[in-house]
Amino acid sequence: MFKTKNDLAETIRIKAIKLLNERLADSIDLQTQTKQAHWNVKGPSFIALHELFDEINSAVEDYVDEIAERAVQLGGVAEGTARIVAQRSTLTEYPATAIDGRSHVEALSSALAAFGKSARKAIDEANEFGDLDTADLFTEVSRGIDKWLWFVEAHSQAEH
């Protein structure tokens, strides 16, 4: 831990940094999965999905930055290397065989839903140990992920 004049108790900061690094791994994994979809989508909805996936990537990149920077603000180290992310991410592997729009919509909506669930869990955890700012950060992330999930799922809901 680095010294800081942040007035949160060190015990709270340690818990927050651990939680932030856990979700950092998931958020970086989500970002790479979004880019995987962006690069590889094919089919009649190509341009709409290609552009949507790029917008989502941009938003998730912002979440990655916010989560990492919060860990550092609290005196920790942001642990976001590819190897650490590969070890820690709780998201399921993105299917390399996804090609058509429907396959990418299914895969990415599943990843977004899983990440949204973990962000909501992080809100509760941060509240429980007393870091309301970290809880607020995850509230913002959760709200944004829910919006992106809606945008992606809309591509398959008209079929039902």
Protein Blocks (a to p, Z undefined) as FASTA:
>chain_A
ZZdfbfbdfklmmmmmmmmmmmmmmmmmmmmmmmmmmmmggcjklmmmmmmmmmmmmmmm
mmmmmmmmmmmmnopacdfbfklmmmmpmbdcddfkbmbfmlmmmmmmmmmmmmmmmmmm
mmmmmmmnopaklmmmmmmmmmmmmmmmmmmmmmmmmmZZ
